[in-house]
Each structure stands twice: as C-alpha cells, then as structure tokens.
Amino acid sequence: MTQSYRGGREKNMTWKFRTNNLTTWMAPTIVCVLMLSPGWAAEPKTKSTQKSKPEPHLANIQQLTFSGKNAEAYFSPDGYKLVYQSTLEPDGKTLRSCYQIYTMNLDGSNVRRVSTGLGGTTCGYFFPGSRRLLFSSTHFADLNCPPKLPRTERYRWALDNYDIFSMNVAGTDLQRLTSSPGYDAEATIAPSGRTVVFTSIRDGDLDLYSMDIDGQNFKRLTEEVGYDGGAFYSPDSKRIVYRAHHPKTEEEVQAYRELLAQNQVEPSNLEIFIMNADGSHKIQVTDNGRSNFAPYFFPDGKRIMYSSNLSTPPDHQGRPSFHLHVIGEDGSKSEQITLNGNFNSFPMFSPDGKQLVWSSDRNATTKGEFNIFIADWVP
C-alpha cells in the first residue's frame, strides 16, 4: 500500500496486537504499500545488543543506504540500477518530510533524484528499456508534502490526490498519465511493457485498474468492496498478484465507506490474491487473518514472496515483527525467509533471479530509520 506501503508510514506507536486486528497510535505518511509501514517495526536495538541470526536463503547481504527512510527499491530491467523512494537527498544531509524518487547503482553509488522535488511521491518503477520511470506524485494538487492525519487509536491512511507520471531517468520529459480526482498510485509495469496496473478511487472504491503504457484504455480489474492494491505482474505478464482487505459484515462495510468518504482507509488485515491480468479467475493465496502485503512473484512464477506479521504470536503484547515469507501459488509450502530486524518488506528479485532487494530496519541506529538491502539469493 504501499499500502502503502507503497512503505514508510511511521511515527511513534503503541501496539495492542490481536489476531484479526491491529490497533495503533501513529502519525501516518503515504507510500506505495497503503497501510503497512516500516513504522510498524519495533524500536531499533543498539548495535551492542543486536544479534544476527542465520538466514540460509540470503548470502552476501549488503546495506545500500544508511540514513533516513528508504523503501521500495526495484531493479531496472537491465539489472544495473535500482529505483527507490527516500527522505534523504543525495547530499546525504538533507532530510525531507515526505518521499521523493531516486535511482542508484547496485552498490549504493551514484544516487540521483529523478522526481521534481515537489509534493509527495511514491511507487517508483522502471519502464522496459530502463530509460524511463513510472511514479505517483501529489505535486499537481499541492507543491508541499501532503498533510499528516492526526493520530487515532486505529491505523488510518490518507488517500491524497496522487496522479501517475512518467519521466526520463535524467529527470526530464515529465508526462502525466492519469488525471482523475483522488488517489491514483501503486503502479507497476508488466514485463511485456504493454500495460500498467495501479490502484485508483476513480469509481468510488479502492480498486485495481490496468491501462496501456501511454495512459490510455483504462480497465477496472476488481469489483469487491474494500481495498485492492500493491499489485505486480507475473514474469510472463499473464497474471497479477496483489493484497486486499474486503470488509465482510454490514458494520465493517459501513465503517469502510464512511472513512472512504473522508479520503481515508483503515483496513484491519490484508490477504494475498492472484488473478489473471484481465481481472478474471481470482484466487486467495493466504488466509491467516494477519497483515500480509508487498507480494512479488518468484522468477518461476509459481511462488510468491511477501511480508507478513505471521511469525508474531497472536497473544503478543508489543509491536509485531514483519518478515519476508515464501508461499506457493496454491497456498502451500510456506517458509519464513528473514529473521533479523523487526521490519522486512518490499522484496524484488533481480531480472536474472540471482539477487533479492528489500527494505529493512535491521542495523538501524535511530528511531524510524529503515534502509535498502541487497543479497544473493540461495535457492
């Protein structure tokens, strides 16, 4: 979600954790993961108390960023660069109060801001050819960062007025692809290079849509009441994996719609779904009542990596931990991948399937810090 999501939405929080619900005090900000944020992670431990646990599937782990809030790093199709969102400017000193879009080399060097520096941005993604970027921004509605919602007992998202843009990696030739009022964000591109999938409120609910790469031929893909988002295509571009929260009772539906009328959303849990690229044949993959998000297909197209608080006991009284998990497309053979840090999310495999990039609060030295990590993938 995001999410948001779309990544980080954080500030101070007090947790009351239950199996089917999450209750927090927080000041949310917006990223692509729409709801789940590195702010959900516990306070960082000091370096002297951190103990690294073996993570058999990850080798040669490298930390690429070292300050601020850094999330949603995604490989370029040629495998040479990453696009990500951050609050830290390339000078390494200037911190922003909301995200902008940046690129960097796989070793963390040559950091460049691509987005305009105005408004808030989220969900950067490379076009085929690695020469253009897709991202969402609020700068047409307001040149300043979006205002933050006041803290409430339950976790809420503000659905700010994002539109989807494309831009050359050099930061030129800005093109606006959506112009409907309200939230258009969480966009990713099919490996075929033909279509974009994104979340929009254009028809009164938070649904998934597809459009051509040039912003033409919009098609609504989901119809269920509730939030659908954080979508990625399969390697063959024929299917889409996404996260969803669908309120079930009349009371839950009414509460959802009342918040939506205020441009807010408050999902209590998220499950992982798969559907065909045309919106047909929807299948629910997870069914655990937890917060499952940031799904991404394995290179074989048969498994999914995602972030979840699944390993946190239901009777846990503090903040839950979010870790990367793997599950088969049929919901079988679940396995936890990360064991270190309290927040691990936004995984993506390199085009050749040999590396994994993700965001984590491991090694954090200040409150609210999370960084980009890359590792060799060990099958």
N, C-alpha and C positions, 0 to 999 in steps of 0.2 A: 502495500500500500502504500512503495511504497510498499499500505499500505497499506503502507505508507505506509515499508516503507519508507515505498518507493525507500527505512531508514532512516539521519536520526531525528526522532521526535522525543525530546527528552528534557528533563529538569528534575528537581527533587521530587521523590515519590515515597509514599508509604504504602506497603502492599498488604492486602488481605487476599490470599490466594485460595480459590476453590476450583474444583474440577471443571465446572462449566461456566465459570465467571471470573472476571478479573476486575478488582476494584483498586483504584489508584488515586493518588493526588499528584497531578502533574501539570506542567505548562507545555502543551504540545506544540511542535512545529511540524511542517509538512515535508515529507519526501515520498518517493515512489511507493513505498510499502504501505501506505494508508493504514495505519493503526499500529503495526508492530515497530518498535523503535529500539535502538541501542540504549535509549534512556531506561528501558526496562531492566537493564543489567544492574547487578549489584555494584556497590562502591568498589573501586579498584583496590586491590590489595597492594601493599607496599612491596617493592622488589625483594625485600628480605624475607617476606612470608610467601611469595609465590613459589609454587612447586609445580614443575611441568610434568604432566602425565603423558605416557607414550600414546601417540596417535598413529597406528600402524599404516593407515592409508595415505598419510601425509609425510613427505620427505623433503629435506632442504627448505624448510619454511623460512621465508624472508619477509621482513616488515618493510613496507614501501613508504608509509607516511608516519609522522611522529608527533603530530600536534593537531589540535582542533577536532572537528568532527568530519570524518571521511567515510563515505559509504557508496554502495552500488557501483563497484568497479567492473566494467565489462570489456572483454577483449575486442580488438578490431578484427575484422575478417581475415586480414593477412597475418594476424598473430603477433604483431610487433609493438602494439600500443594498447593502452587502457584509457577508457573514458570513465570519469567518476565525478561525484559531487562532493564539495568540500566547503568548509567555512574558512579555510586558511588560504590566503593569497600566495602566489609563487614566491614572494619575497620572504616567506617563512616567518613573518612578523605580524602581518595584518590579519586580524580575525573579523569575520563578518557575523552578523546575527542571523543570516539565512544562507542557503546554499547557492553556489554558482557551479558551472560545469567546467571541468578541466580535463586535459589529457596529460599522459606521462608515458615514458618508456617502461618496459617490464622490470627494470631495475630501480624504478622510482626517480630517475633523472629526467631532465628536460620537461619540467612541469610548465604548462601553459594554460591560461584561462581562455576558453573559447566563447562562452556566453557573454552577454553585453555588460554584465556587472550591475544591471538594474533589476529591480523587483526580486522575486524569489524564483529559483529554478529547481528542477528535479528531473530524474529519469533520463540521463544521457545514454545514447545508443548509437553505434556506428551504422552507417549505410553500407551496403555492399560496395566494394572498391576502397573502403577505408578513407575516403576523401571528404565525406560529409558526416555531420552528426545530427541526430534527432534529439530533441529535448523539449520539456514543457517550461513555460515561464509566465509570470504574472505581470511583466513589465508593461504590457499594453494597458492593463487596468490601473496599475499604480507603479510608480518608479521606485517606491520604497519597499522594504521587506513586508510581507503580509503581517497584519497584527496577530498577536497570540491570543488564544482563548483564555479566559480566566480559569483558574483551577477549579475542578469539580471532583466529587468523590469518585466518579466513574470516568474512565478514559474516553475522551472525545477528540474527534478530528474536525478541523475547519476545512470546508470544501471551498478553497479560494478559487478565484477566477483565473485558472490556468488555461492557456492555449498551447498547442503543439507547433513547434517551429523546426526548421532545418537550417543548418549553417555549414559553410565550409570549415574544415578543421583549422584554417588560418584565421578564423573569426570574421570572415566576410560573407557577403551574399546571404543575408538573413531572409528566410522565406517563411511566411505564416501559412500553416496547413489547416488549422481549424479556427473558426471564428464564432462559434455558438456561445451564448452566455453561460457562465458557470464553469464547472470542472471538466477539463479535457486533459488527461495526464496518463501516466503509467504506460507509455507507448514503447513497443518493441517491434522489430522488423523481422519478417520471415527470411530464413536463409536464402530462399529463392530470389529475394529482392523485389518481389511484386506487391506485397501487402504489408500493412501496419495493423497491429492490434492494440487497442487502448481502452481505457475506462472513461465513460462520459455520463453526465447527468442530463444530457440534452433532451431526453424524453421523460424526465421526471423521476428516474430511478438511477442507481449507480450500476450500469450495465457495461458489458464488453461490446465493442464495435470493431469492425475492420474497415479499412479504406485503402485505396490504391496508394502507392508510394508518393504520388504527387498531391494527395489530399482530396482525391475525387472518389465517387462511388462508395458512399458510406453504407454499411450494413450492420444492423443490430444482431448480435450473436446470442445474447442471453435475455430471458424474459422473466425469470423468477424474481419475486420481491426480495430485496436485500442487496448487499454489496457484492459485486464480482469484479476482480481486478488482479493486478500483478501478473499478467499473462506473458507467456513465452511460447514460441513455436517449437515444434519438434525439429530434429535435424533435417527431415525430409519435407518440412513446411506443411505437412498434411494434417497435423493435429496441434492443439493448443493446451497447455497446462496452466491452471490458474488457481487462485484461492477465492473462497466465497464464504459469506455469512448470510444465511437465509433465515430470518425470524420465522418461528413456527406457529406460535399461538397468536390469537387476535390481539392480546395485550402487547406482545412483542412487536407485531406489525404496526400497531398504532403508535407505539413509542418511537419506532424507527422512522415512520413517516413524519411525525411531529418534529423530530430533530432535523430531518432532511429539509423540511420547510424553512429551517433556520440555517441552512447550509452547513450542517454538522452531521456527523455519523458516530455511532457508539456501538460497534459490534462487540459481542461478548466472547465469541470464539470463531475460528476460521478453519475450514477443511479444504483439502486439496482435491481438485477435479480435473478431468481430462475431457476434451470434446474434439470433434472434427473441426477443421479450420472454417467450415461454413456454419458452425454452431450446432450441428446435429450430433446425436449419439453421445450425450453427456454421461460420464461415469464418475462416481465419487470414489476417490482413492483412499483417503483417510477417513476414519470415523471414530475419533477418540475424544471428542469434546474439548480438545485443547486448542492452543493457538498455533496453527500450522500455516506457514507463509513462505514467500520467496522461493517458489518451486522452480526447478530447472531440469530439463531432460539430460540424461547421460548421452554420450555420443552414440550409444547403441539404440537410443530411442525407446528402450524397454524399461528403463528405471528412471527414478526421479530423485534428485537431491533437494532437500528443503530444510528450513529452520523451524524448530518447534521447542516448546517447553515440556515436551513429553517425558523427559527424564526427571523432572521435578516432582517429588511425591505430592499427591493430592492434598495431604494434610500439612504441607509446608507452610510456615507462618511468615517467612521473609519474602524477598523478591525471588521470582523464579529465574532459573537459568535457561538460556536459549542456545541450543546446539544444532549442528548440522546432522541430518539423518538421511538415510537412503531407504527407499521403498520401491518395490516392483510396481509396475503399472496396474497390476491386479490387486494391489494392497498387501502383497505377501513379502516375506524376507526383509523385514525392517532391520536396520542396523544404525547405531549411532556412530558418527564419524569424528566429531570434535569432542574433546574432554577438558580443554583448558579455557580459561576466561569464563565470563558469565554471559556473554552475548557473542554469538557467531551466526552470521546470516549473509544473504545476497551471494550465494555461490554461483560461479560460472566456469565451465570448462573451456580451455583454450581450443581453437579450431582443430588442432590435431589430437585433442583429448589427453595430452600428456601433463597438463598443468591445471591447477584449480586456483581461482582467485576468490577471496571473500573478505568480509568486514568483521572485525572483532575488537573487543575491549581488552584482550589479553595484552599484558605489558603496559597497560595504561598507568600513567603517573598522576593524572589529575582527574577530577570528577567530570563525567560527561564526555571524556575523550574516547574515541574509537578510531581505528586505523585500518588500512588496507594491507592484506597479507597475500602472498602467493606461495605455492608449494608444488612440488612434483607429485602427481597422483600415482599411488601404488595400488594396483587392482587387488 
